Amino acid sequence: MILICKNYKEENESYEEVIDWLLYNNAKFDFFSGEDFYDSGNDWSMQLGNSQVNSLHKTHIYKSVWFQGFLKHKTQFSPIFEDINCTNINLIELRWCLSQEIGKINAQIFYNFKNSYQLPSPEAIKVDKFANLRLAKKIGLEIPDSLLTNSKKELLSFVEKHKEIIAKPLYEGISFQEKDCVIDFLTEKVNPEQLQELPSIFFPSFFQAYVEKDIELRVFYLEGKFYTMAMFSQLDSQTKTDFRNYNDERPNRRVPYLLPKEIEEKIIKFMTELKLNTGSIDLIKTPDKKYVFLEVNPTGQFGFTSKPCNYYLEDEIAKTLIENDG
């Protein structure tokens, strides 16, 4: 039987279409979510003793597991905080401690599937962008010159060398709504005014040399196969630096693309080293025909690539899960 791990609260059209393909192929599957464990209406336990280990009920029956989320560390803890009377600083600290605790609990839950086929492994999805850049460079992929610093002096020296630079999060690019504004953590160019306003020592931040694009590439990787899409994001000032600054009125043109064999071989080495059997990889093809690696997202939105290129990735994912459920 197939097990699908997903955060039920996140809506995803492509995820629903994978379910449709599983149903079409008469596959047997169950759903498994963090809400099953952290909602007050459900009880469960795991026991560990000197004589035996009792794991979660029925987890041994799943031969194929698809991880598309479980429970984010920003879980709703509102019931816990309602009766707590303490400072905002202590509330922040408490939220951080609880998120770390959830991470450890999740790891023990996932241990129950260590002998199942996993797409991808929950251990492998812990992305470290800076470490991945080191690995990509070691394997022979081009990467942007990168800097992690809290020093204005070092940053100005970096700007002097590269002229144009970007700032980007080392964690996920996220966006959230406040009362009167939207706060984004995305990739942005750093302008001279921002540089001048920086103090001599600032919060440690990640910078890269701006890479001029011919085209931007999104590669969906699945068990050694490549499904690559070219995006002409450089033709729109809104999406030129980061295509996630979507222009809904004038979307980027997106078409299928074939990577050079040499680049595919290097990416296979890269993914194998990370023990990732799937993921979405961002590349840039420069005007002088170099392929520059940016990052990999192990649980990236494959529908973004599937639909424009007619790759039917939802069907491919369903087939992979079914083939490994034998």
VEXTOR-933779 format. One record per residue (C-alpha): residue number from 0; residue in one letter; x, y, z. Coordinates in nm, 4 decimals. Example, Ala and Ser with C-alpha at 12.3 -4.5 7.8 and 13.67 -1.06 7.14 Angstrom:
<recs>
<rec n="0" res="A" u="1.2300" v="-0.4500" w="0.7800"/>
<rec n="1" res="S" u="1.3670" v="-0.1060" w="0.7140"/>
</recs>
This chain:
<recs>
<rec n="0" res="M" u="0.0000" v="0.0000" w="0.0000"/>
<rec n="1" res="I" u="0.1067" v="0.3617" w="-0.0706"/>
<rec n="2" res="L" u="0.1205" v="0.6229" w="0.2042"/>
<rec n="3" res="I" u="0.0870" v="0.9925" w="0.1213"/>
<rec n="4" res="C" u="0.2286" v="1.2328" w="0.3799"/>
<rec n="5" res="K" u="0.0803" v="1.5773" w="0.3378"/>
<rec n="6" res="N" u="-0.0176" v="1.8817" w="0.5376"/>
<rec n="7" res="Y" u="-0.3939" v="1.8804" w="0.4766"/>
<rec n="8" res="K" u="-0.4190" v="2.2566" w="0.5261"/>
<rec n="9" res="E" u="-0.2075" v="2.3292" w="0.2177"/>
<rec n="10" res="E" u="-0.4026" v="2.3284" w="-0.1089"/>
<rec n="11" res="N" u="-0.2176" v="2.2010" w="-0.4145"/>
<rec n="12" res="E" u="-0.3829" v="2.1239" w="-0.7482"/>
<rec n="13" res="S" u="-0.0974" v="1.9019" w="-0.8710"/>
<rec n="14" res="Y" u="-0.1107" v="1.6996" w="-0.5505"/>
<rec n="15" res="E" u="-0.4815" v="1.6350" w="-0.6117"/>
<rec n="16" res="E" u="-0.4049" v="1.5237" w="-0.9682"/>
<rec n="17" res="V" u="-0.1518" v="1.2657" w="-0.8446"/>
<rec n="18" res="I" u="-0.4350" v="1.1272" w="-0.6305"/>
<rec n="19" res="D" u="-0.6549" v="1.1149" w="-0.9418"/>
<rec n="20" res="W" u="-0.3908" v="0.9109" w="-1.1281"/>
<rec n="21" res="L" u="-0.3581" v="0.6714" w="-0.8344"/>
<rec n="22" res="L" u="-0.7347" v="0.6230" w="-0.8383"/>
<rec n="23" res="Y" u="-0.7312" v="0.5741" w="-1.2157"/>
<rec n="24" res="N" u="-0.4736" v="0.2951" w="-1.1719"/>
<rec n="25" res="N" u="-0.6724" v="0.1348" w="-0.8874"/>
<rec n="26" res="A" u="-0.3806" v="0.1874" w="-0.6462"/>
<rec n="27" res="K" u="-0.4424" v="0.1405" w="-0.2743"/>
<rec n="28" res="F" u="-0.3284" v="0.4346" w="-0.0622"/>
<rec n="29" res="D" u="-0.3737" v="0.6075" w="0.2722"/>
<rec n="30" res="F" u="-0.3237" v="0.9660" w="0.3875"/>
<rec n="31" res="F" u="-0.1014" v="1.0674" w="0.6760"/>
<rec n="32" res="S" u="-0.0746" v="1.4211" w="0.8130"/>
<rec n="33" res="G" u="0.0785" v="1.6039" w="1.1047"/>
<rec n="34" res="E" u="-0.2723" v="1.6996" w="1.2076"/>
<rec n="35" res="D" u="-0.3300" v="1.3289" w="1.2813"/>
<rec n="36" res="F" u="-0.0728" v="1.3562" w="1.5605"/>
<rec n="37" res="Y" u="-0.0985" v="1.7083" w="1.6929"/>
<rec n="38" res="D" u="-0.4754" v="1.7683" w="1.6938"/>
<rec n="39" res="S" u="-0.6264" v="1.7216" w="2.0381"/>
<rec n="40" res="G" u="-0.8840" v="1.4733" w="1.9073"/>
<rec n="41" res="N" u="-0.6294" v="1.2016" w="1.8274"/>
<rec n="42" res="D" u="-0.4242" v="0.9900" w="2.0641"/>
<rec n="43" res="W" u="-0.1169" v="0.7812" w="1.9790"/>
<rec n="44" res="S" u="0.2037" v="0.6490" w="2.1333"/>
<rec n="45" res="M" u="0.5411" v="0.4931" w="2.0638"/>
<rec n="46" res="Q" u="0.7145" v="0.2780" w="2.3241"/>
<rec n="47" res="L" u="1.0826" v="0.2070" w="2.3701"/>
<rec n="48" res="G" u="1.2120" v="-0.0359" w="2.6322"/>
<rec n="49" res="N" u="1.5025" v="-0.2710" w="2.7026"/>
<rec n="50" res="S" u="1.3108" v="-0.5717" w="2.5723"/>
<rec n="51" res="Q" u="1.1156" v="-0.4366" w="2.2763"/>
<rec n="52" res="V" u="1.0258" v="-0.1406" w="2.0568"/>
<rec n="53" res="N" u="0.6616" v="-0.0799" w="1.9718"/>
<rec n="54" res="S" u="0.6248" v="0.1400" w="1.6639"/>
<rec n="55" res="L" u="0.3217" v="0.3221" w="1.5328"/>
<rec n="56" res="H" u="0.0250" v="0.1026" w="1.4463"/>
<rec n="57" res="K" u="0.0146" v="-0.0308" w="1.0867"/>
<rec n="58" res="T" u="0.3166" v="0.1664" w="0.9588"/>
<rec n="59" res="H" u="0.4821" v="-0.1578" w="0.8478"/>
<rec n="60" res="I" u="0.2198" v="-0.2166" w="0.5758"/>
<rec n="61" res="Y" u="0.3295" v="0.0780" w="0.3588"/>
<rec n="62" res="K" u="0.5884" v="-0.0131" w="0.0958"/>
<rec n="63" res="S" u="0.5837" v="0.3194" w="-0.0906"/>
<rec n="64" res="V" u="0.5737" v="0.6603" w="0.0807"/>
<rec n="65" res="W" u="0.5330" v="1.0006" w="-0.0851"/>
<rec n="66" res="F" u="0.6447" v="1.2919" w="0.1335"/>
<rec n="67" res="Q" u="0.4815" v="1.6203" w="0.0328"/>
<rec n="68" res="G" u="0.4806" v="1.7757" w="0.3749"/>
<rec n="69" res="F" u="0.3767" v="1.6716" w="0.7233"/>
<rec n="70" res="L" u="0.3561" v="1.9444" w="0.9838"/>
<rec n="71" res="K" u="0.5369" v="2.2740" w="0.9534"/>
<rec n="72" res="H" u="0.7190" v="2.4092" w="1.2557"/>
<rec n="73" res="K" u="0.4933" v="2.7140" w="1.2502"/>
<rec n="74" res="T" u="0.2094" v="2.4943" w="1.3796"/>
<rec n="75" res="Q" u="-0.0869" v="2.6635" w="1.5410"/>
<rec n="76" res="F" u="-0.0058" v="2.6571" w="1.9119"/>
<rec n="77" res="S" u="-0.2764" v="2.9075" w="2.0075"/>
<rec n="78" res="P" u="-0.4471" v="2.6777" w="2.2636"/>
<rec n="79" res="I" u="-0.1145" v="2.6384" w="2.4446"/>
<rec n="80" res="F" u="-0.0554" v="3.0141" w="2.4648"/>
<rec n="81" res="E" u="-0.4038" v="3.1283" w="2.5661"/>
<rec n="82" res="D" u="-0.3455" v="3.0917" w="2.9402"/>
<rec n="83" res="I" u="0.0221" v="3.1911" w="2.9429"/>
<rec n="84" res="N" u="0.1036" v="3.5304" w="3.0908"/>
<rec n="85" res="C" u="0.4566" v="3.6261" w="2.9897"/>
<rec n="86" res="T" u="0.6509" v="3.8764" w="2.7810"/>
<rec n="87" res="N" u="0.6579" v="3.8732" w="2.4019"/>
<rec n="88" res="I" u="1.0247" v="3.7726" w="2.4119"/>
<rec n="89" res="N" u="0.9439" v="3.4652" w="2.6191"/>
<rec n="90" res="L" u="0.6557" v="3.3762" w="2.3854"/>
<rec n="91" res="I" u="0.8951" v="3.3881" w="2.0912"/>
<rec n="92" res="E" u="1.1379" v="3.1658" w="2.2792"/>
<rec n="93" res="L" u="0.8597" v="2.9227" w="2.3691"/>
<rec n="94" res="R" u="0.7402" v="2.9027" w="2.0087"/>
<rec n="95" res="W" u="1.0978" v="2.8317" w="1.8954"/>
<rec n="96" res="C" u="1.1400" v="2.5564" w="2.1586"/>
<rec n="97" res="L" u="0.8118" v="2.3926" w="2.0591"/>
<rec n="98" res="S" u="0.9035" v="2.4032" w="1.6898"/>
<rec n="99" res="Q" u="1.2337" v="2.2285" w="1.7692"/>
<rec n="100" res="E" u="1.0473" v="1.9710" w="1.9778"/>
<rec n="101" res="I" u="0.8099" v="1.9015" w="1.6859"/>
<rec n="102" res="G" u="1.1095" v="1.8500" w="1.4581"/>
<rec n="103" res="K" u="1.2457" v="1.5810" w="1.6910"/>
<rec n="104" res="I" u="0.9055" v="1.4131" w="1.7243"/>
<rec n="105" res="N" u="0.8593" v="1.4125" w="1.3471"/>
<rec n="106" res="A" u="1.1991" v="1.2436" w="1.3069"/>
<rec n="107" res="Q" u="1.0846" v="0.9557" w="1.5318"/>
<rec n="108" res="I" u="0.7596" v="0.9220" w="1.3353"/>
<rec n="109" res="F" u="0.9476" v="0.9097" w="1.0037"/>
<rec n="110" res="Y" u="1.1814" v="0.6415" w="1.1442"/>
<rec n="111" res="N" u="0.8916" v="0.3977" w="1.1052"/>
<rec n="112" res="F" u="0.9221" v="0.4241" w="0.7251"/>
<rec n="113" res="K" u="1.2972" v="0.3722" w="0.6965"/>
<rec n="114" res="N" u="1.2504" v="0.0401" w="0.5137"/>
<rec n="115" res="S" u="0.9885" v="0.1767" w="0.2718"/>
<rec n="116" res="Y" u="1.0491" v="0.3376" w="-0.0663"/>
<rec n="117" res="Q" u="1.0461" v="0.7126" w="0.0006"/>
<rec n="118" res="L" u="0.9888" v="0.9916" w="-0.2534"/>
<rec n="119" res="P" u="1.1846" v="1.1771" w="-0.1236"/>
<rec n="120" res="S" u="1.3358" v="1.0743" w="0.2093"/>
<rec n="121" res="P" u="1.2274" v="1.3132" w="0.4896"/>
<rec n="122" res="E" u="1.5897" v="1.3184" w="0.6046"/>
<rec n="123" res="A" u="1.7144" v="1.4264" w="0.2606"/>
<rec n="124" res="I" u="1.4771" v="1.7227" w="0.2325"/>
<rec n="125" res="K" u="1.6691" v="1.9219" w="0.4948"/>
<rec n="126" res="V" u="1.8130" v="2.1708" w="0.2474"/>
<rec n="127" res="D" u="2.1264" v="2.3730" w="0.3243"/>
<rec n="128" res="K" u="2.1678" v="2.6202" w="0.0375"/>
<rec n="129" res="F" u="2.5257" v="2.7175" w="0.1171"/>
<rec n="130" res="A" u="2.6384" v="2.3550" w="0.1613"/>
<rec n="131" res="N" u="2.4618" v="2.2636" w="-0.1644"/>
<rec n="132" res="L" u="2.6508" v="2.5380" w="-0.3473"/>
<rec n="133" res="R" u="2.9771" v="2.3933" w="-0.2143"/>
<rec n="134" res="L" u="2.8764" v="2.0480" w="-0.3381"/>
<rec n="135" res="A" u="2.7685" v="2.1781" w="-0.6793"/>
<rec n="136" res="K" u="3.1045" v="2.3519" w="-0.7211"/>
<rec n="137" res="K" u="3.2914" v="2.0373" w="-0.6148"/>
<rec n="138" res="I" u="3.1037" v="1.8316" w="-0.8754"/>
<rec n="139" res="G" u="3.1881" v="2.0827" w="-1.1484"/>
<rec n="140" res="L" u="2.8710" v="2.2866" w="-1.1829"/>
<rec n="141" res="E" u="2.9030" v="2.6628" w="-1.2227"/>
<rec n="142" res="I" u="2.7693" v="2.8624" w="-0.9261"/>
<rec n="143" res="P" u="2.7336" v="3.2363" w="-0.8576"/>
<rec n="144" res="D" u="3.0050" v="3.3930" w="-0.6422"/>
<rec n="145" res="S" u="2.8488" v="3.3931" w="-0.2961"/>
<rec n="146" res="L" u="2.9041" v="3.5742" w="0.0324"/>
<rec n="147" res="L" u="2.7660" v="3.5216" w="0.3818"/>
<rec n="148" res="T" u="2.8586" v="3.8159" w="0.6028"/>
<rec n="149" res="N" u="2.7553" v="4.0661" w="0.8689"/>
<rec n="150" res="S" u="3.0205" v="4.3200" w="0.7626"/>
<rec n="151" res="K" u="2.9405" v="4.6268" w="0.5528"/>
<rec n="152" res="K" u="3.3110" v="4.6540" w="0.4675"/>
<rec n="153" res="E" u="3.3181" v="4.2995" w="0.3240"/>
<rec n="154" res="L" u="2.9925" v="4.3567" w="0.1396"/>
<rec n="155" res="L" u="3.1185" v="4.6799" w="-0.0218"/>
<rec n="156" res="S" u="3.4295" v="4.4943" w="-0.1366"/>
<rec n="157" res="F" u="3.2049" v="4.2240" w="-0.2865"/>
<rec n="158" res="V" u="3.0011" v="4.4919" w="-0.4674"/>
<rec n="159" res="E" u="3.3159" v="4.6572" w="-0.5990"/>
<rec n="160" res="K" u="3.4193" v="4.3255" w="-0.7543"/>
<rec n="161" res="H" u="3.0819" v="4.2225" w="-0.9003"/>
<rec n="162" res="K" u="2.9037" v="4.5590" w="-0.9514"/>
<rec n="163" res="E" u="2.5549" v="4.4044" w="-0.9269"/>
<rec n="164" res="I" u="2.4567" v="4.1737" w="-0.6406"/>
<rec n="165" res="I" u="2.1448" v="4.0109" w="-0.4982"/>
<rec n="166" res="A" u="2.0334" v="3.9279" w="-0.1460"/>
<rec n="167" res="K" u="1.8416" v="3.6036" w="-0.0878"/>
<rec n="168" res="P" u="1.7249" v="3.3975" w="0.2097"/>
<rec n="169" res="L" u="1.9297" v="3.0944" w="0.3112"/>
<rec n="170" res="Y" u="1.6066" v="2.9311" w="0.4239"/>
<rec n="171" res="E" u="1.2873" v="2.9241" w="0.2151"/>
<rec n="172" res="G" u="1.1521" v="3.2140" w="0.0171"/>
<rec n="173" res="I" u="0.8330" v="3.2938" w="0.2070"/>
<rec n="174" res="S" u="0.5581" v="3.5536" w="0.2129"/>
<rec n="175" res="F" u="0.3138" v="3.6401" w="0.4892"/>
<rec n="176" res="Q" u="0.0371" v="3.8911" w="0.5452"/>
<rec n="177" res="E" u="0.0456" v="4.1516" w="0.8192"/>
<rec n="178" res="K" u="-0.2426" v="4.3840" w="0.9022"/>
<rec n="179" res="D" u="-0.1467" v="4.6562" w="0.6574"/>
<rec n="180" res="C" u="0.1233" v="4.5004" w="0.4383"/>
<rec n="181" res="V" u="0.2702" v="4.1847" w="0.2862"/>
<rec n="182" res="I" u="0.6218" v="4.0815" w="0.3930"/>
<rec n="183" res="D" u="0.8260" v="3.8834" w="0.1398"/>
<rec n="184" res="F" u="1.1510" v="3.6918" w="0.1831"/>
<rec n="185" res="L" u="1.2511" v="3.6564" w="-0.1810"/>
<rec n="186" res="T" u="1.5544" v="3.7239" w="-0.3979"/>
<rec n="187" res="E" u="1.6110" v="4.0950" w="-0.4644"/>
<rec n="188" res="K" u="1.8802" v="4.3140" w="-0.6165"/>
<rec n="189" res="V" u="2.0680" v="4.5290" w="-0.3664"/>
<rec n="190" res="N" u="2.0649" v="4.8951" w="-0.4676"/>
<rec n="191" res="P" u="2.3184" v="5.1674" w="-0.3686"/>
<rec n="192" res="E" u="2.0698" v="5.3371" w="-0.1337"/>
<rec n="193" res="Q" u="2.0270" v="5.0157" w="0.0649"/>
<rec n="194" res="L" u="2.4036" v="4.9738" w="0.0893"/>
<rec n="195" res="Q" u="2.4493" v="5.3236" w="0.2239"/>
<rec n="196" res="E" u="2.1823" v="5.2743" w="0.4901"/>
<rec n="197" res="L" u="2.3443" v="4.9585" w="0.6289"/>
<rec n="198" res="P" u="2.5256" v="4.9856" w="0.9643"/>
<rec n="199" res="S" u="2.8869" v="4.8697" w="0.9809"/>
<rec n="200" res="I" u="2.7693" v="4.5422" w="1.1400"/>
<rec n="201" res="F" u="2.4290" v="4.4004" w="1.0441"/>
<rec n="202" res="F" u="2.2338" v="4.0761" w="1.0757"/>
<rec n="203" res="P" u="2.4286" v="3.7993" w="0.8914"/>
<rec n="204" res="S" u="2.2931" v="3.7874" w="0.5371"/>
<rec n="205" res="F" u="2.3474" v="3.5928" w="0.2166"/>
<rec n="206" res="F" u="2.4554" v="3.7689" w="-0.1031"/>
<rec n="207" res="Q" u="2.5438" v="3.6537" w="-0.4527"/>
<rec n="208" res="A" u="2.6837" v="3.8097" w="-0.7656"/>
<rec n="209" res="Y" u="2.3989" v="3.8894" w="-1.0036"/>
<rec n="210" res="V" u="2.4076" v="3.6444" w="-1.2964"/>
<rec n="211" res="E" u="2.2909" v="3.7802" w="-1.6300"/>
<rec n="212" res="K" u="2.0306" v="3.5512" w="-1.7903"/>
<rec n="213" res="D" u="1.9716" v="3.4298" w="-2.1375"/>
<rec n="214" res="I" u="1.6974" v="3.2045" w="-2.0001"/>
<rec n="215" res="E" u="1.6002" v="3.0722" w="-1.6575"/>
<rec n="216" res="L" u="1.5569" v="2.6960" w="-1.6204"/>
<rec n="217" res="R" u="1.3427" v="2.4939" w="-1.3796"/>
<rec n="218" res="V" u="1.4366" v="2.1254" w="-1.3790"/>
<rec n="219" res="F" u="1.2087" v="1.8661" w="-1.2238"/>
<rec n="220" res="Y" u="1.4185" v="1.5596" w="-1.1400"/>
<rec n="221" res="L" u="1.2616" v="1.2180" w="-1.0792"/>
<rec n="222" res="E" u="1.4715" v="0.9041" w="-1.0318"/>
<rec n="223" res="G" u="1.7394" v="1.0074" w="-1.2831"/>
<rec n="224" res="K" u="1.4966" v="1.1523" w="-1.5389"/>
<rec n="225" res="F" u="1.4877" v="1.5216" w="-1.6328"/>
<rec n="226" res="Y" u="1.1845" v="1.7345" w="-1.7113"/>
<rec n="227" res="T" u="1.3221" v="2.0795" w="-1.7887"/>
<rec n="228" res="M" u="1.1372" v="2.4033" w="-1.8561"/>
<rec n="229" res="A" u="1.2813" v="2.7286" w="-1.9930"/>
<rec n="230" res="M" u="1.1361" v="3.0554" w="-1.8596"/>
<rec n="231" res="F" u="1.1909" v="3.3869" w="-2.0316"/>
<rec n="232" res="S" u="1.1777" v="3.5739" w="-1.7012"/>
<rec n="233" res="Q" u="1.4489" v="3.8212" w="-1.8049"/>
<rec n="234" res="L" u="1.2058" v="3.9858" w="-2.0508"/>
<rec n="235" res="D" u="0.9972" v="4.1270" w="-1.7639"/>
<rec n="236" res="S" u="1.1447" v="4.3716" w="-1.5134"/>
<rec n="237" res="Q" u="0.9140" v="4.2331" w="-1.2432"/>
<rec n="238" res="T" u="1.0464" v="3.8761" w="-1.2763"/>
<rec n="239" res="K" u="1.3993" v="3.9473" w="-1.4004"/>
<rec n="240" res="T" u="1.5696" v="3.8974" w="-1.0630"/>
<rec n="241" res="D" u="1.3339" v="3.6322" w="-0.9193"/>
<rec n="242" res="F" u="1.0614" v="3.4669" w="-1.1281"/>
<rec n="243" res="R" u="0.8605" v="3.4177" w="-0.8067"/>
<rec n="244" res="N" u="0.7729" v="3.7874" w="-0.8290"/>
<rec n="245" res="Y" u="0.4982" v="3.6614" w="-1.0590"/>
<rec n="246" res="N" u="0.3368" v="3.8890" w="-1.3129"/>
<rec n="247" res="D" u="-0.0155" v="3.7481" w="-1.3298"/>
<rec n="248" res="E" u="-0.1232" v="3.9975" w="-1.5967"/>
<rec n="249" res="R" u="0.1654" v="3.9108" w="-1.8285"/>
<rec n="250" res="P" u="0.3023" v="3.5651" w="-1.7324"/>
<rec n="251" res="N" u="0.6495" v="3.4552" w="-1.8428"/>
<rec n="252" res="R" u="0.6642" v="3.2366" w="-2.1515"/>
<rec n="253" res="R" u="0.7472" v="2.8760" w="-2.0481"/>
<rec n="254" res="V" u="0.8532" v="2.5995" w="-2.2882"/>
<rec n="255" res="P" u="1.0164" v="2.2506" w="-2.2728"/>
<rec n="256" res="Y" u="1.3969" v="2.2472" w="-2.2825"/>
<rec n="257" res="L" u="1.6652" v="1.9805" w="-2.3284"/>
<rec n="258" res="L" u="1.9732" v="2.0131" w="-2.1044"/>
<rec n="259" res="P" u="2.3184" v="1.9177" w="-2.2358"/>
<rec n="260" res="K" u="2.4106" v="1.5618" w="-2.1377"/>
<rec n="261" res="E" u="2.7141" v="1.6856" w="-1.9449"/>
<rec n="262" res="I" u="2.4970" v="1.9046" w="-1.7211"/>
<rec n="263" res="E" u="2.2494" v="1.6210" w="-1.6616"/>
<rec n="264" res="E" u="2.5324" v="1.3874" w="-1.5562"/>
<rec n="265" res="K" u="2.6614" v="1.6434" w="-1.3056"/>
<rec n="266" res="I" u="2.3129" v="1.6961" w="-1.1632"/>
<rec n="267" res="I" u="2.2693" v="1.3197" w="-1.1220"/>
<rec n="268" res="K" u="2.5950" v="1.3133" w="-0.9195"/>
<rec n="269" res="F" u="2.4736" v="1.6104" w="-0.7160"/>
<rec n="270" res="M" u="2.1347" v="1.4549" w="-0.6355"/>
<rec n="271" res="T" u="2.2897" v="1.1160" w="-0.5604"/>
<rec n="272" res="E" u="2.5313" v="1.2780" w="-0.3134"/>
<rec n="273" res="L" u="2.2348" v="1.4436" w="-0.1383"/>
<rec n="274" res="K" u="2.0371" v="1.1159" w="-0.1443"/>
<rec n="275" res="L" u="1.7564" v="1.2947" w="-0.3257"/>
<rec n="276" res="N" u="1.5557" v="1.0938" w="-0.5769"/>
<rec n="277" res="T" u="1.3384" v="1.3916" w="-0.6698"/>
<rec n="278" res="G" u="1.3406" v="1.7702" w="-0.6531"/>
<rec n="279" res="S" u="1.3059" v="2.0964" w="-0.8438"/>
<rec n="280" res="I" u="1.6358" v="2.2533" w="-0.9497"/>
<rec n="281" res="D" u="1.6863" v="2.6150" w="-1.0551"/>
<rec n="282" res="L" u="1.9507" v="2.6970" w="-1.3164"/>
<rec n="283" res="I" u="2.0416" v="2.9969" w="-1.5286"/>
<rec n="284" res="K" u="2.1727" v="2.9790" w="-1.8826"/>
<rec n="285" res="T" u="2.3900" v="3.2864" w="-1.9345"/>
<rec n="286" res="P" u="2.4306" v="3.4806" w="-2.2622"/>
<rec n="287" res="D" u="2.7713" v="3.3107" w="-2.3071"/>
<rec n="288" res="K" u="2.5994" v="2.9674" w="-2.2793"/>
<rec n="289" res="K" u="2.7154" v="2.8712" w="-1.9294"/>
<rec n="290" res="Y" u="2.4766" v="2.6790" w="-1.7033"/>
<rec n="291" res="V" u="2.4788" v="2.8185" w="-1.3485"/>
<rec n="292" res="F" u="2.3320" v="2.6195" w="-1.0580"/>
<rec n="293" res="L" u="2.1247" v="2.8220" w="-0.8096"/>
<rec n="294" res="E" u="1.9475" v="2.5819" w="-0.5723"/>
<rec n="295" res="V" u="1.7367" v="2.2672" w="-0.5299"/>
<rec n="296" res="N" u="1.3971" v="2.2348" w="-0.3631"/>
<rec n="297" res="P" u="1.3270" v="1.8680" w="-0.2706"/>
<rec n="298" res="T" u="0.9486" v="1.9205" w="-0.2568"/>
<rec n="299" res="G" u="0.9121" v="2.1900" w="-0.5218"/>
<rec n="300" res="Q" u="0.5848" v="2.2635" w="-0.7008"/>
<rec n="301" res="F" u="0.6052" v="2.0313" w="-1.0010"/>
<rec n="302" res="G" u="0.2749" v="2.1517" w="-1.1473"/>
<rec n="303" res="F" u="0.4508" v="2.4778" w="-1.2365"/>
<rec n="304" res="T" u="0.6662" v="2.2753" w="-1.4783"/>
<rec n="305" res="S" u="0.4210" v="2.0019" w="-1.5713"/>
<rec n="306" res="K" u="0.1347" v="2.2012" w="-1.7198"/>
<rec n="307" res="P" u="0.3124" v="2.4429" w="-1.9587"/>
<rec n="308" res="C" u="0.5373" v="2.1655" w="-2.0954"/>
<rec n="309" res="N" u="0.2775" v="1.8851" w="-2.1096"/>
<rec n="310" res="Y" u="0.5072" v="1.6604" w="-1.9048"/>
<rec n="311" res="Y" u="0.2199" v="1.4969" w="-1.7111"/>
<rec n="312" res="L" u="0.4407" v="1.4785" w="-1.4029"/>
<rec n="313" res="E" u="0.1399" v="1.3921" w="-1.1885"/>
<rec n="314" res="D" u="0.1068" v="1.0668" w="-1.3843"/>
<rec n="315" res="E" u="0.4838" v="1.0021" w="-1.3656"/>
<rec n="316" res="I" u="0.4853" v="1.0443" w="-0.9871"/>
<rec n="317" res="A" u="0.1850" v="0.8135" w="-0.9468"/>
<rec n="318" res="K" u="0.3540" v="0.5487" w="-1.1665"/>
<rec n="319" res="T" u="0.6758" v="0.5722" w="-0.9619"/>
<rec n="320" res="L" u="0.4853" v="0.5198" w="-0.6356"/>
<rec n="321" res="I" u="0.2919" v="0.2257" w="-0.7798"/>
<rec n="322" res="E" u="0.6051" v="0.0595" w="-0.9257"/>
<rec n="323" res="N" u="0.7720" v="0.0694" w="-0.5822"/>
<rec n="324" res="D" u="0.4657" v="-0.0695" w="-0.4053"/>
<rec n="325" res="G" u="0.5172" v="-0.4184" w="-0.5453"/>
</recs>
